[in-house]
Amino acid sequence: MVKSEFIAKLATEFPHFNQRQVESMVEFVLRTMSMGLASGKRVEIRGLGSLHTKHIKPRIAMNPQTRKPIQTRGRKKIYYRASKLLRKTLNPDIDIN
């Protein structure tokens, strides 16, 4: 499901909001989550999962074209962990603890 499908589904589920209002709310939620992640906070949505960032240290890597070593910069990487409820829903036959 892409964002536009999600917005359309929400708009039909909540008819007292028009499509533009639903789109504004979804944009606000996503922007707030992005700002939280950018500032190093953990974002958790119960029943779905959590997102958090980790800092990746600079390292020496190999340029695949020239085979020369290059220094990479440190960066933040996003990690997602599915909730137990979601994992259980996706895999009902597996015992998840």
CYANA upper distance limits for C-alpha pairs under 8 A (distance plus 0.5 A):
  1 MET  CA      5 GLU  CA      6.57
  1 MET  CA      6 PHE  CA      7.07
  2 VAL  CA      6 PHE  CA      6.80
  3 LYS  CA      7 ILE  CA      6.66
  4 SER  CA      8 ALA  CA      6.66
  5 GLU  CA      9 LYS  CA      6.60
  6 PHE  CA     10 LEU  CA      6.70
  7 ILE  CA     11 ALA  CA      6.60
  7 ILE  CA     19 GLN  CA      7.76
  7 ILE  CA     22 VAL  CA      6.79
  7 ILE  CA     23 GLU  CA      6.46
  7 ILE  CA     26 VAL  CA      7.75
  8 ALA  CA     12 THR  CA      6.83
  8 ALA  CA     19 GLN  CA      7.45
  9 LYS  CA     13 GLU  CA      6.65
 10 LEU  CA     14 PHE  CA      6.53
 10 LEU  CA     22 VAL  CA      7.46
 11 ALA  CA     15 PRO  CA      6.34
 11 ALA  CA     17 PHE  CA      6.92
 11 ALA  CA     18 ASN  CA      6.81
 11 ALA  CA     19 GLN  CA      6.09
 11 ALA  CA     22 VAL  CA      6.66
 17 PHE  CA     21 GLN  CA      6.46
 17 PHE  CA     22 VAL  CA      6.86
 18 ASN  CA     22 VAL  CA      6.88
 19 GLN  CA     23 GLU  CA      6.61
 20 ARG  CA     24 SER  CA      6.65
 21 GLN  CA     25 MET  CA      6.78
 22 VAL  CA     26 VAL  CA      6.69
 23 GLU  CA     27 GLU  CA      6.57
 24 SER  CA     28 PHE  CA      6.58
 25 MET  CA     29 VAL  CA      6.75
 26 VAL  CA     30 LEU  CA      6.70
 27 GLU  CA     31 ARG  CA      6.46
 28 PHE  CA     32 THR  CA      6.52
 29 VAL  CA     33 MET  CA      6.66
 30 LEU  CA     34 SER  CA      6.61
 31 ARG  CA     35 MET  CA      6.65
 32 THR  CA     36 GLY  CA      6.68
 33 MET  CA     37 LEU  CA      6.74
 33 MET  CA     43 VAL  CA      7.04
 34 SER  CA     38 ALA  CA      6.55
 35 MET  CA     39 SER  CA      6.70
 36 GLY  CA     40 GLY  CA      6.96
 36 GLY  CA     41 LYS  CA      5.65
 36 GLY  CA     42 ARG  CA      7.58
 36 GLY  CA     43 VAL  CA      7.51
 37 LEU  CA     41 LYS  CA      5.67
 37 LEU  CA     42 ARG  CA      6.84
 37 LEU  CA     43 VAL  CA      7.43
 37 LEU  CA     51 LEU  CA      8.19
 37 LEU  CA     52 HIS  CA      6.89
 37 LEU  CA     53 THR  CA      7.07
 40 GLY  CA     52 HIS  CA      7.90
 40 GLY  CA     53 THR  CA      6.91
 41 LYS  CA     52 HIS  CA      7.25
 41 LYS  CA     53 THR  CA      8.26
 42 ARG  CA     50 SER  CA      7.57
 42 ARG  CA     51 LEU  CA      6.40
 42 ARG  CA     52 HIS  CA      5.17
 42 ARG  CA     53 THR  CA      7.92
 43 VAL  CA     50 SER  CA      6.02
 43 VAL  CA     51 LEU  CA      5.61
 43 VAL  CA     52 HIS  CA      6.87
 44 GLU  CA     48 LEU  CA      8.50
 44 GLU  CA     49 GLY  CA      6.46
 44 GLU  CA     50 SER  CA      4.63
 44 GLU  CA     51 LEU  CA      6.85
 45 ILE  CA     49 GLY  CA      6.02
 45 ILE  CA     50 SER  CA      6.58
 46 ARG  CA     50 SER  CA      8.44
 46 ARG  CA     83 SER  CA      7.69
 47 GLY  CA     83 SER  CA      6.22
 47 GLY  CA     84 LYS  CA      7.98
 47 GLY  CA     85 LEU  CA      6.06
 47 GLY  CA     86 LEU  CA      6.64
 48 LEU  CA     82 ALA  CA      6.51
 48 LEU  CA     83 SER  CA      5.89
 48 LEU  CA     85 LEU  CA      7.87
 48 LEU  CA     86 LEU  CA      6.33
 49 GLY  CA     80 TYR  CA      7.53
 49 GLY  CA     81 ARG  CA      5.97
 49 GLY  CA     82 ALA  CA      4.64
 49 GLY  CA     83 SER  CA      4.81
 49 GLY  CA     86 LEU  CA      8.12
 50 SER  CA     80 TYR  CA      6.23
 50 SER  CA     81 ARG  CA      5.86
 50 SER  CA     82 ALA  CA      7.06
 50 SER  CA     83 SER  CA      7.78
 51 LEU  CA     78 ILE  CA      7.30
 51 LEU  CA     79 TYR  CA      6.12
 51 LEU  CA     80 TYR  CA      5.09
 51 LEU  CA     81 ARG  CA      7.07
 52 HIS  CA     78 ILE  CA      6.26
 52 HIS  CA     79 TYR  CA      5.92
 52 HIS  CA     80 TYR  CA      7.21
 53 THR  CA     76 LYS  CA      6.57
 53 THR  CA     77 LYS  CA      5.85
 53 THR  CA     78 ILE  CA      4.99
 53 THR  CA     79 TYR  CA      6.43
 54 LYS  CA     76 LYS  CA      6.06
 54 LYS  CA     77 LYS  CA      5.91
 54 LYS  CA     78 ILE  CA      7.17
 54 LYS  CA     79 TYR  CA      8.05
 55 HIS  CA     74 GLY  CA      7.51
 55 HIS  CA     75 ARG  CA      6.24
 55 HIS  CA     76 LYS  CA      5.03
 55 HIS  CA     77 LYS  CA      6.86
 56 ILE  CA     74 GLY  CA      5.89
 56 ILE  CA     75 ARG  CA      5.74
 56 ILE  CA     76 LYS  CA      6.39
 56 ILE  CA     77 LYS  CA      7.29
 57 LYS  CA     73 ARG  CA      7.83
 57 LYS  CA     74 GLY  CA      5.12
 57 LYS  CA     75 ARG  CA      7.42
 58 PRO  CA     71 GLN  CA      7.48
 58 PRO  CA     72 THR  CA      5.75
 58 PRO  CA     73 ARG  CA      5.17
 58 PRO  CA     74 GLY  CA      4.72
 58 PRO  CA     75 ARG  CA      8.16
 59 ARG  CA     71 GLN  CA      6.33
 59 ARG  CA     72 THR  CA      5.89
 59 ARG  CA     73 ARG  CA      7.67
 59 ARG  CA     74 GLY  CA      8.22
 60 ILE  CA     69 PRO  CA      6.78
 60 ILE  CA     70 ILE  CA      6.12
 60 ILE  CA     71 GLN  CA      5.18
 60 ILE  CA     72 THR  CA      6.66
 61 ALA  CA     69 PRO  CA      6.05
 61 ALA  CA     70 ILE  CA      5.84
 61 ALA  CA     71 GLN  CA      6.75
 61 ALA  CA     72 THR  CA      7.17
 62 MET  CA     67 ARG  CA      6.22
 62 MET  CA     68 LYS  CA      6.19
 62 MET  CA     69 PRO  CA      5.03
 62 MET  CA     70 ILE  CA      6.44
 63 ASN  CA     67 ARG  CA      5.50
 63 ASN  CA     68 LYS  CA      5.93
 63 ASN  CA     69 PRO  CA      6.61
 63 ASN  CA     70 ILE  CA      6.96
 64 PRO  CA     68 LYS  CA      8.35
 82 ALA  CA     86 LEU  CA      6.75
 82 ALA  CA     87 ARG  CA      6.94
 83 SER  CA     87 ARG  CA      6.75
 84 LYS  CA     88 LYS  CA      6.47
 84 LYS  CA     96 ILE  CA      7.45
 84 LYS  CA     97 ASN  CA      8.08
 85 LEU  CA     89 THR  CA      6.61
 86 LEU  CA     90 LEU  CA      6.67
 87 ARG  CA     91 ASN  CA      6.46
 87 ARG  CA     96 ILE  CA      7.95
 88 LYS  CA     92 PRO  CA      5.68
 88 LYS  CA     94 ILE  CA      7.85
 88 LYS  CA     95 ASP  CA      8.19
 88 LYS  CA     96 ILE  CA      7.01
